[in-house]
Structures are given as C-alpha cells and as structure tokens.
Amino acid sequence: MWLGVSTTTADKLKLAAIASIAVAVVVLALKYLAYWVTGSVALYSDALESIVNLITALVALYAIHVSAQPADRRHQFGHHKAEYFSAVLEGVLIVVAALLIFREAYDAFLHPRALSEPLRGLAINGLATAVNAGWSYFLLTWGRRQRSPALVGDGWHLLTDVATSVGVIIGLLLAMLTGWQLLDPALAALVAANILWAGWRLVRESVSGLMDEAVTSEVAQHIRQVISDNAQGAIEAHDVKTRTAGRVTFIEFHLVVPGSMTVAASHLICNRIEEALTKDVHGAQVLIHVEPEEEAKATGVPVV
C-alpha cells in the first residue's frame, strides 16, 4: 500500500510558505530602513541576509508545490525529494550572502564610517528581529511535525538571522558607548562567519536526505516493534530497510510465513502490518515481500 501526501497537508504547507514570503518582505523592509537610517555596515549585512530569506522563501514555496504532486510515469515514487533541493539551494545562497558581507566589512575596515541615529536604527532592527524570532519558532516546530525539509531549512535560516541580529544590536550598542567605529565592520564579519556555518550545516543535512539516509535508530527500533506486534500468523520479518524522502518514510522488509499458508491469509497479515505502520510512523509507505518458512533468518524480527 503506497500512500501519498494528503491534499490538506500540502495546502497547509503552501500557506506556511506563502506566509514566510510575506514575513520576509516585512523584515527586509524594516532592516533596510534601519541600515538607511544609521549607515551601519553591520545593519547592512543584516538587511542583505533578509534578501536571501526572501529568495529562499520563494524557492521553498515552489519546492513544496512540486513535492506535493502525485506520482507519475517518470516519477513513480513521487516528488518528495524536491524539498531537499530547495534546502541545498538555501544553503548555497546563505554562503553567497556571507561572502558579500565579508566584502562590505573589509571595505568598512579600510574606511570607517560614523553612525547616524543609531538608537532609532537599532529599535527598527529590533522590531524586525522580534518578527523573525516568532516566525522561525513556528517554522521549526510545525515544519518538523509535518516533516517538511523546506520549511525546517527556512526556519533554521531565520533562527540564524535572529542570532546574528541580536549580536549586531549588542555590538552596536557597545560601539556607541565606546566610540570604537571598527566594531561595526568587525560585527559584520562575525555575522558572515556565523552565516557560513549555518549554510554548511543546511547543505550537509539536505545532502543526507538526497542520499536516502535511513531513519534514526530509535525510529528503526519502533518500526521493528510495530511489525512484531502486528504480524500474528507469520513467523518473522527480516531485512527491514528504511529511507527518508522529505515527509515520507519508505519501509521495506521480507515477511516469512508458513509454507502452507494461502496467499489470501498472508495478504491479510500484510494489510494489518501496513495499517499499523502508517498509523504509527508519519508518512510511512510500506512494501512487504512474502517468503516461505525456509527463508527465515536468525537475525529476523520475531512475532510476539
């Protein structure tokens, strides 16, 4: 039994992605206003990262749209991995933004700039940071619950933006108190370094998904237990394999039954196991190969 992503879930994910675009536009406008008011290169770097936020939100919306499409002749296992490509692109764009910030910080080191109306600019930036913090929390918690790599990647990106924005605000307050103008470009460079690390982490996690990474050991143990608890009438299950693709977990295994059992009886056992797995494992798609008892293995999952 192969199950797709429900229309309701896909629509909710699209709405979240559209909301991310709206949030990114508002935050970008606020942060650029803060930079325009102060002339701070650190605030400029913060605004530049918000441009990347907007681009990645647009990419995430498209990836979610593609991943929700049903299987077709050319993509018979569905389009679930589309969201991983979105997350990889987000990581690459984060790295590009970091390099641009490094360049601007270097120029500010060579030509220090005096800040104008810093308190007003910091207040505006603080408002933008609060908006980002609230939305990143929603994306990370809800995106994980829906197992959406695109939304989770967007949430991590925004959380990185929040952390760097807080650092910028604290640093610029210190620059105001001490009069050290070089603190401004130094903060911009630190922001860029932090963004580079976030980009690398996001790309690494997304590539793992593209490489058909198995579920965690805890989830794998739970899957084996569900199989054992619902395979009454069978002898064992062995060669249990899993792989994740976005919101979907593919589960395959061999089910050993008595050689005298009818096809209809073994089919009923398979249906019972599939129903239990799809209920207990979010997005599970199950494939079972039935074998006679002489194929049993000592390492198989026993039936309780």
HUNORDA-V17270 format. One record per helix or strand. SS is the DSSP state (~ for helix, > for strand). FROM is the first residue (numbers start at 1). TO is the last residue. If there is no record, write none. Layout:
ss=SS from=FROM to=TO
ss=SS from=FROM to=TO
//
This chain:
ss=~ from=7 to=38
ss=~ from=41 to=67
ss=~ from=82 to=110
ss=~ from=118 to=146
ss=~ from=149 to=178
ss=~ from=182 to=210
ss=~ from=217 to=229
ss=> from=234 to=245
ss=> from=248 to=257
ss=~ from=263 to=280
ss=> from=284 to=292
ss=~ from=293 to=295
ss=> from=301 to=302
//
